Amino acid sequence: MQAAYYDPYDVELNADPYPMFRRLREEQPLFYNEQYDFYAISRFADVNRALVDYETYSSARGAIVELIKANIDIPSGALIFEDPPIHDIHRKLLARMFTPRKINALEPKIREYCAQALDPLVGTGRFDFVKDLGAVMPMQAISALLGIPEDDQVMVREHTNATMRTEAGKPMEAEKGIVGADIFETYIDWRKDNPSDDIMTELLNVEFEDEHGVTRHLTRDELLIYINVVAGAGNETTTRLIGWAGKVLAEHPDQRRELAENPALIPQAVEELLRYEPPAPHVARYVTRDVELYDRTVPEGSVMMMLIGAAVRDHRQFPPDGDVFDIHREVRQHLAFSVGTHYCLGSALARLEGRVALEEILKRFPEWDVDMTNASLSPTSTVRGWESMPAVL
């Protein structure tokens, strides 16, 4: 039997990485990929510990292998690519935009977006979980928060998706991971003269004390990066969650029936979907000092990939078998939204979108079969999910 091996760019492997993830957890909990020169950890306890330890595993050079290797300057304001204390300063600014009040106020709007997408499909016999809903509603919701006009939302969505896209089987071009914020310049100029109750207006006007103790406003570049980060993060992962819901619930019709009959179970089902098929299956960090793991030294300067997709299936955290989908599973911490300083700011919004989407889908379509011959996986090295998940109703 060949040794366990993980290649994040292997299209065939990524179609179903879980058997390999299981082997890595048991046979090589510290794995080294010689071809791309990175280490990987796969057990829940190890991944959880490493994500929290930002001093050893730094985000400041990026969170994907290609970006860390390129060693390029990361622009200020790219929160996901920062460590404390500067990360905390920038995060605090955004946290004010994602208050529970603001998120909860979006529920009627999100429901309305779902109805607009789903009602025309009733009686047609077909529904694509991603193209008809998953790719549309999250962008509408984040645009409502940001203040992006409806007419431009498709263009913005296509732009943010393009920055994450990779050619199948190939690494991402490093610069693509952080550039392209200029698409939002016109909105910023317009919002200066037309303030509104949205994130863009708040970010334009916010005053804060930066890491040098200077009280100031955000620079134009920082503002653009912020908005780019929010638009990208608030769109892609929820899109994938809805795609996975279509596939996984079709494979578990008894549990789907329970959800249709008892919508109170839906929030728990959303957590289990996030655990079972996390949209972001791995994240990378720069190793700042020599680390001893499993009787080996991971040298300073290495890249460590944290295999979230493997960790969330670990039976040590999710007994008796993490490879089983179960909406009645005891809710335990999963890592789909990360943990520690980089815990996802938009997690409450993603949960709200997932819950409302499932409620509205099941209300109209309590049963469906997925058409896997016409489904297609999205070619990105940072998120894993479907570009198309057609269903026959």
HELIX and SHEET records of a PDB file:
HELIX    1   1 VAL A   11  ALA A   15  1                                   5    
HELIX    2   2 TYR A   18  GLU A   27  1                                  10    
HELIX    3   3 PHE A   44  VAL A   52  1                                   9    
HELIX    4   4 VAL A   65  ALA A   70  1                                   6    
HELIX    5   5 LEU A   79  PHE A   81  5                                   3    
HELIX    6   6 ILE A   86  ALA A   95  1                                  10    
HELIX    7   7 PRO A  100  ALA A  105  1                                   6    
HELIX    8   8 GLU A  107  LEU A  118  1                                  12    
HELIX    9   9 ASP A  119  LEU A  121  5                                   3    
HELIX   10  10 PHE A  129  GLY A  134  3                                   6    
HELIX   11  11 MET A  137  LEU A  146  1                                  10    
HELIX   12  12 GLU A  150  ASP A  152  5                                   3    
HELIX   13  13 GLN A  153  MET A  164  1                                  12    
HELIX   14  14 ALA A  174  GLY A  177  5                                   4    
HELIX   15  15 ALA A  181  PHE A  184  5                                   4    
HELIX   16  16 GLU A  185  ASP A  193  1                                   9    
HELIX   17  17 ILE A  199  ASN A  205  1                                   7    
HELIX   18  18 ARG A  220  GLU A  251  1                                  32    
HELIX   19  19 PRO A  253  GLU A  261  1                                   9    
HELIX   20  20 PRO A  263  LEU A  265  5                                   3    
HELIX   21  21 ILE A  266  TYR A  276  1                                  11    
HELIX   22  22 ILE A  308  ALA A  311  1                                   4    
HELIX   23  23 GLY A  340  HIS A  342  5                                   3    
HELIX   24  24 SER A  347  ARG A  364  1                                  18    
HELIX   25  25 MET A  372  ASN A  374  5                                   3    
SHEET    1   A 5 LEU A  30  ASN A  33  0                                        
SHEET    2   A 5 PHE A  38  ILE A  41 -1                                        
SHEET    3   A 5 VAL A 303  MET A 306  1                                        
SHEET    4   A 5 VAL A 283  VAL A 287 -1                                        
SHEET    5   A 5 TYR A  57  SER A  58 -1                                        
SHEET    1   B 3 ARG A 126  ASP A 128  0                                        
SHEET    2   B 3 PRO A 390  VAL A 392 -1                                        
SHEET    3   B 3 ASP A 369  VAL A 370 -1                                        
SHEET    1   C 2 PHE A 208  GLU A 209  0                                        
SHEET    2   C 2 THR A 215  ARG A 216 -1                                        
SHEET    1   D 2 VAL A 291  LEU A 293  0                                        
SHEET    2   D 2 ARG A 296  VAL A 298 -1                                        
SHEET    1   E 2 SER A 376  LEU A 377  0                                        
SHEET    2   E 2 TRP A 386  SER A 388 -1                                        
END                                                                             
